[in-house]
Structures are given as C-alpha cells and as structure tokens.
Amino acid sequence: MLLFYFIQTALLLAPKSSPKKKKKMGKSTATKQAVVVFGALAFGWLAIELAFKPFLDKFRAAIDKSDPTRDPDDVVPPADSDADAGAGADVGSPQIAHQ
C-alpha cells in the first residue's frame, strides 16, 4: 500500500508539460518508465521481505529440514518388534495387557 502511495505522490508532483510542447513517447521516456517500474517492483519485493522476515525465515528453515524423498500422503504402518502384541486388537482401541 505504501508503494502505491509513493507512486501516486510522484505522479502528482511530476512537472506538467506545457500545452505548446507535445512530445512523442520516444526511447528515452520508455526507458525511464521501465526503470521506474523495475524500481517499484524491487522496492515492493524488499518491503515484503522485511515485513514478513520472521515468517519467511521459519518457512525456509522448515523447507531445508524437510526430506524431499518422503511423501506425507504415503502412510507407512509402524514396525512392531513383537508381532503378537497387536494380534486381535482393533485399530484405535486400547490394548489390555493380559496377565
């Protein structure tokens, strides 16, 4: 939002051309316009990076720690060391130890 304010202010404060002189849009004005647009985009990107820096740092750290070969949609059952421990038990029900 601040970026739009600066652009609007710059456009309002820009010197007005006199009615006698009508310039055609040449290479120099197109180049200036491209530089202004590029500068505005760079400023906007920098503002977003600075505003959301804590969140972006956490997000990037989480990406660095993640395993790209593991698919979270693939459900792998945990390996039981004792095969008889879960025999006959329903999924999600507590197992009762028989003595």
VEXRO-451834 format. One line per field, with one value per residue: chain; x negated, y negated, z negated of N, C-alpha, C, O in turn. Coordinates in Angstrom, 1 decimal. Each point is the difference from the previous one (the first is absolute). Layout:
% VEXRO-451834
c (A:...)
npx (X:...)
npy (Y:...)
npz (Z:...)
capx (X:...)
capy (Y:...)
capz (Z:...)
cpx (X:...)
cpy (Y:...)
cpz (Z:...)
opx (X:...)
opy (Y:...)
opz (Z:...)
This chain:
% VEXRO-451834
c (A:A:A:A:A:A:A:A:A:A:A:A:A:A:A:A:A:A:A:A:A:A:A:A:A:A:A:A:A:A:A:A:A:A:A:A:A:A:A:A:A:A:A:A:A:A:A:A:A:A:A:A:A:A:A:A:A:A:A:A:A:A:A:A:A:A:A:A:A:A:A:A:A:A:A:A:A:A:A:A:A:A:A:A:A:A:A:A:A:A:A:A:A:A:A:A:A:A:A)
npx (-0.8:-1.4:0.1:1.7:-0.3:-1.4:0.9:1.3:-1.1:-0.8:1.6:0.5:-1.5:1.0:-2.1:1.1:0.9:-1.8:1.6:-1.3:-0.5:-0.1:-0.1:-1.6:1.7:-1.4:-1.8:-0.3:1.4:-0.5:-1.6:0.5:1.1:-1.2:-1.0:1.2:0.4:-1.6:-0.2:1.4:-0.6:-1.5:0.8:1.1:-1.3:-1.0:1.3:0.2:-1.6:0.0:1.4:-0.6:-1.1:1.1:1.5:-0.6:-0.3:1.8:0.9:-1.0:0.6:2.0:-0.1:-0.8:1.6:1.0:1.6:-1.8:-1.4:-0.2:0.9:0.2:-0.3:-2.2:1.9:-1.4:0.7:1.1:-2.1:1.3:-0.5:1.6:-1.0:-1.2:-1.8:-0.8:-1.2:0.9:-2.0:1.6:0.7:-2.0:0.0:1.1:-2.2:1.2:-0.9:-0.7:1.5)
npy (1.2:1.0:2.2:1.2:0.6:1.8:2.0:0.8:0.8:2.1:1.5:0.5:1.4:1.7:-0.1:-1.9:1.7:-0.9:-1.6:-1.6:0.3:0.3:0.8:0.2:1.5:-1.4:-0.2:-2.1:-0.8:0.6:-1.2:-2.1:0.0:0.2:-1.9:-1.4:0.5:-0.4:-2.1:-0.6:0.6:-1.2:-1.9:0.2:0.2:-1.8:-1.2:0.7:-0.6:-2.1:-0.5:0.8:-1.9:-1.3:-1.4:-2.0:-1.5:-0.9:-1.8:-2.0:-1.1:-1.1:-1.9:-1.8:-0.8:-1.4:1.5:-0.7:1.0:-1.5:2.0:-2.2:-0.2:-0.3:1.3:-1.0:2.0:-0.7:-0.6:1.8:-0.9:-1.2:1.8:1.0:-1.3:0.2:1.7:-0.2:-0.8:-0.8:-0.2:-0.4:2.1:-0.8:-0.4:1.9:-1.2:1.5:0.1)
npz (0.0:-1.3:0.4:-0.8:-2.2:-0.5:0.2:-1.6:-1.8:0.1:-0.3:-2.1:-0.9:0.9:0.6:-0.6:1.2:0.9:-0.5:-0.9:-2.2:2.2:-2.1:1.5:0.1:-1.2:1.4:0.7:1.6:2.1:1.0:0.8:2.0:1.8:0.7:1.2:2.1:1.5:0.6:1.6:2.1:1.0:0.9:2.0:1.9:0.8:1.4:2.1:1.5:0.7:1.7:1.9:-0.5:-1.4:0.9:0.7:-1.6:-0.9:1.0:-0.2:-1.9:-0.1:1.0:-1.2:-1.4:1.4:-0.4:1.2:-1.4:-1.6:0.2:0.0:2.2:0.2:0.3:-1.5:0.7:-1.9:0.1:0.7:-2.0:-0.9:1.0:-1.6:0.3:2.0:-0.8:2.1:0.2:-1.4:2.1:-0.8:0.5:-1.7:0.0:0.3:-1.7:1.6:-1.7)
capx (0.8:-0.9:-0.6:1.0:0.0:-1.1:0.2:1.0:-0.6:-0.9:0.7:0.6:-1.1:-0.7:0.3:0.9:-0.5:0.8:0.8:-0.6:-1.0:0.5:-1.1:0.3:-0.7:-1.2:-0.7:-0.5:1.1:0.3:-1.0:0.2:1.1:-0.4:-0.9:0.9:0.8:-1.0:-0.3:1.2:0.1:-1.0:0.3:1.1:-0.6:-0.7:1.0:0.7:-1.0:-0.2:1.2:0.3:-1.3:0.1:0.8:-0.8:-1.2:0.5:0.5:-1.2:-0.7:0.8:-0.2:-1.4:0.0:0.9:-0.5:0.8:0.3:1.1:1.3:0.9:1.3:-0.2:0.1:-0.8:0.3:-1.2:-0.5:0.1:-1.0:0.7:1.1:1.2:0.5:1.1:0.9:1.4:0.5:0.6:-0.8:0.5:0.4:-1.1:-0.3:0.0:-1.0:0.5:-1.1)
capy (-1.2:-1.1:-0.1:-0.8:-1.4:-0.7:-0.1:-1.1:-1.2:-0.3:-0.4:-1.3:-1.0:0.0:-1.3:0.1:-0.6:-1.2:0.5:-0.3:1.0:1.3:0.9:1.3:0.9:0.6:1.1:-0.5:0.1:1.4:0.6:-0.5:0.6:1.4:-0.1:-0.3:1.2:1.0:-0.5:0.2:1.4:0.3:-0.6:0.8:1.3:-0.3:-0.3:1.3:0.8:-0.5:0.1:1.4:0.6:1.1:1.1:0.6:0.8:1.2:0.8:0.5:1.0:1.2:0.6:0.6:1.2:1.0:1.1:0.0:1.4:0.5:-0.5:0.0:0.7:1.5:0.4:1.2:0.5:0.1:1.3:0.5:1.0:1.1:0.2:0.4:-1.0:-0.6:1.0:0.0:-1.3:-0.9:-1.2:-1.1:0.5:0.2:1.4:0.3:1.0:1.2:0.6)
capz (0.0:-0.1:1.4:0.8:-0.4:0.6:1.5:0.2:-0.3:1.1:1.2:-0.3:-0.1:1.2:0.7:1.2:1.3:0.5:1.1:1.3:0.3:-0.1:0.3:0.3:-0.9:0.7:-0.7:-1.3:-1.0:-0.2:-0.9:-1.3:-0.5:-0.3:-1.2:-1.1:-0.3:-0.6:-1.3:-0.8:-0.3:-0.9:-1.2:-0.6:-0.5:-1.2:-1.1:-0.5:-0.7:-1.3:-0.8:-0.3:-0.2:-1.0:0.5:1.1:-0.6:-0.5:1.2:0.8:-0.8:0.1:1.3:0.0:-0.9:0.5:0.8:1.2:0.5:-0.8:0.4:-1.2:0.3:-0.1:-1.4:-0.2:-1.3:-0.8:-0.1:-1.4:-0.3:-0.5:1.0:-0.7:-0.9:0.6:0.6:-0.5:-0.5:1.0:0.2:-0.8:-1.3:-0.9:-0.2:-1.4:-0.3:-0.7:-0.9)
cpx (-0.9:-0.6:0.9:0.0:-1.2:0.1:1.0:-0.5:-1.0:0.7:0.7:-1.0:-0.8:0.3:0.9:-0.6:0.9:0.8:-0.6:-1.0:0.7:-1.0:0.6:-0.7:-1.1:-0.7:-0.4:1.1:0.5:-1.0:0.2:1.2:-0.3:-0.9:0.9:0.8:-0.9:-0.3:1.2:0.2:-1.1:0.3:1.2:-0.5:-0.7:0.9:0.7:-1.0:-0.2:1.2:0.2:-1.3:0.1:0.7:-0.8:-1.2:0.5:0.4:-1.2:-0.8:0.7:-0.3:-1.4:0.0:0.8:-0.7:0.8:0.4:1.2:1.3:0.9:1.3:-0.2:-0.1:-0.8:0.3:-1.3:-0.4:0.1:-1.1:0.6:1.3:1.3:0.6:1.3:1.0:1.4:0.5:0.5:-0.9:0.6:0.5:-1.2:-0.2:-0.1:-1.0:0.6:-1.1:0.4)
cpy (-1.2:-0.3:-0.8:-1.4:-0.8:-0.2:-1.1:-1.3:-0.5:-0.5:-1.3:-1.1:-0.1:-1.3:0.2:-0.6:-1.1:0.5:-0.3:1.2:1.4:1.0:1.4:0.9:0.7:1.0:-0.5:0.1:1.4:0.6:-0.5:0.7:1.5:0.0:-0.2:1.2:1.0:-0.5:0.2:1.5:0.5:-0.5:0.8:1.3:-0.2:-0.3:1.2:0.9:-0.5:0.1:1.4:0.8:1.2:1.3:0.7:0.8:1.3:1.0:0.6:1.1:1.3:0.7:0.6:1.3:1.2:1.0:0.0:1.4:0.6:-0.7:0.1:0.8:1.6:0.3:1.3:0.4:0.1:1.5:0.5:1.1:1.3:0.2:0.4:-1.1:-0.6:0.9:-0.1:-1.3:-0.8:-1.2:-1.1:0.4:0.2:1.5:0.3:1.1:1.1:0.5:1.4)
cpz (0.0:1.4:0.9:-0.4:0.6:1.5:0.2:-0.3:1.0:1.3:-0.2:0.0:1.3:0.8:1.2:1.2:0.5:1.2:1.4:0.4:-0.2:0.5:0.4:-1.0:0.7:-0.9:-1.4:-1.0:-0.3:-0.9:-1.4:-0.7:-0.4:-1.3:-1.3:-0.4:-0.6:-1.4:-0.9:-0.4:-1.0:-1.4:-0.7:-0.5:-1.3:-1.2:-0.5:-0.7:-1.4:-0.9:-0.5:-0.3:-1.0:0.6:1.2:-0.5:-0.5:1.1:0.7:-0.8:0.0:1.3:0.0:-0.8:0.6:0.9:1.3:0.5:-0.7:0.5:-1.2:0.2:-0.1:-1.5:-0.1:-1.5:-0.8:-0.1:-1.5:-0.2:-0.5:0.9:-0.8:-0.9:0.6:0.6:-0.7:-0.5:1.2:0.2:-0.8:-1.4:-0.9:-0.2:-1.5:-0.2:-0.8:-0.9:-0.4)
opx (0.3:-0.3:-0.4:0.2:0.2:-0.4:-0.2:0.3:0.0:-0.5:0.0:0.3:-0.8:1.1:-0.2:-0.7:1.2:-0.4:0.3:-0.1:0.3:-0.4:1.0:-1.1:0.2:0.6:0.0:-0.2:0.4:0.3:-0.2:0.0:0.4:0.2:-0.2:0.1:0.4:-0.1:-0.2:0.3:0.3:-0.3:-0.1:0.4:0.1:-0.3:0.1:0.3:-0.1:-0.2:0.4:0.0:-0.5:-0.4:0.0:-0.3:-0.7:-0.3:0.0:-0.6:-0.6:0.0:-0.2:-0.8:-0.1:-1.1:1.1:0.8:0.6:0.1:0.3:0.7:1.0:-0.9:0.4:-0.2:-1.0:0.8:-0.6:-0.2:-0.5:1.0:1.1:1.2:0.9:1.0:0.1:1.1:-0.5:-0.7:1.2:0.2:-1.0:0.9:-0.6:0.0:0.6:-1.1:-0.8)
opy (-1.0:-1.1:-0.9:-0.9:-1.1:-1.1:-0.8:-1.0:-1.2:-0.9:-0.8:-1.2:-0.9:-0.5:1.0:-1.0:0.0:0.9:0.7:0.3:0.4:0.0:0.4:-0.3:0.9:0.5:0.9:0.4:0.3:0.8:0.8:0.3:0.4:0.9:0.5:0.3:0.6:0.9:0.3:0.3:0.7:0.7:0.2:0.5:0.8:0.5:0.2:0.6:0.8:0.3:0.2:1.3:1.1:1.1:1.2:1.0:1.0:1.2:1.1:0.9:1.1:1.2:1.1:0.9:1.1:-0.3:0.3:0.0:0.9:-1.2:1.1:0.3:0.7:-0.4:1.0:-0.8:0.4:0.9:-0.7:0.8:1.1:-0.8:-0.3:0.2:-0.4:-0.4:0.1:-0.2:0.0:-0.4:-0.3:-0.9:0.5:0.8:-0.8:1.0:-0.2:0.2:0.6)
opz (0.6:0.3:0.7:0.9:0.4:0.5:0.9:0.7:0.4:0.6:0.9:0.4:0.1:0.0:0.7:-0.1:-0.3:0.7:1.0:1.2:-1.1:1.2:-0.6:-0.4:0.9:-1.0:-0.9:-1.2:-1.1:-0.8:-1.0:-1.2:-1.1:-0.8:-1.0:-1.2:-1.0:-0.9:-1.2:-1.1:-0.9:-1.0:-1.2:-1.1:-0.9:-1.1:-1.2:-1.0:-0.9:-1.2:-1.1:0.1:0.2:-0.2:0.1:0.6:0.2:0.0:0.4:0.5:0.1:0.1:0.6:0.4:-0.4:0.5:0.0:0.9:0.5:0.0:-0.5:-1.0:-0.1:-0.7:0.6:-0.9:0.6:-0.1:-0.9:0.9:0.2:-0.2:0.5:-0.5:-0.7:0.6:-1.2:-0.3:1.1:-1.0:0.1:-0.8:0.4:-0.1:-0.7:0.7:-1.0:0.5:-0.8)
